[in-house]
Every structure is written in C-alpha cells, then in structure tokens.
Amino acid sequence: MFAPIVAPAARRCRQDRRRSLGCRLMTTPPYSQYPQGVSDKSKVVAGVLGIVLGFFGAGRFYMGDTKTGVLQLVVSVVTCGFGSIWGLIDGILILVNGGVDGQGRPLRD
C-alpha cells in the first residue's frame, strides 16, 4: 500500500537483499587544488624553515618526513648545536634541488 521511505544514501548506493547499504568509500577528494602527483607543500617554505630552524628539523617536519626531522633534532641536541649545520645544508639543498614530501610527491615551487 505505502511506498517504502528510502534514505538519501540508498539512492546513491546499491542495496543488497539484506537491506544494508553497500557504498564505495571515497578515497580521494572530488577536486584538487594542485595537480595530481604534486605535493601541497612549498619547497621555498621547507627550505627557509630548514635554514632558519635547522636545529629543530623544522623543514623536514613541515614536509612530513618526521623520521629525518627527529633525527636532525637528536643529532643537534647530542652535538650541542653543531649538528644544526645538517639542517642548514639540508635547507639549502631543498631550495636548490627541490625535494619530496612524506608521501613521495615532489614539492611545488
């Protein structure tokens, strides 16, 4: 007699015999501000952070490479600050050559 009330999600998803919804999960956003394969992190910001705050590994933390960032921080603390030269050189190399973020995508200009 009465038409069943169908939830809005049921119209978009397939419905099996058990009356449960089987929707595909969305793994990527529907649109992207940057081209696919390019990071949303800037190489200029990463390089300047590496030069200015190389003691703390800030450039690597910004890029999403936490393993190297923690290693830069530990080396700088253990060597009483002399290890911050690593962060300085790393920041210069990121500015000159570019680099990749934590997911392996090249940094944008």
Buried (B, 14 or more C-beta within 10 A) or exposed (E): EEEEEEEEEBEEBEBEEEEEEEEEEEEEEEEEEEEEEBBEBBBEBBBBBBBBBBBBBBBBBBBBBEEBBEBBBEBBEEEEEEBBBBBBEBBBEBBEEBBBBBEEBBBBE
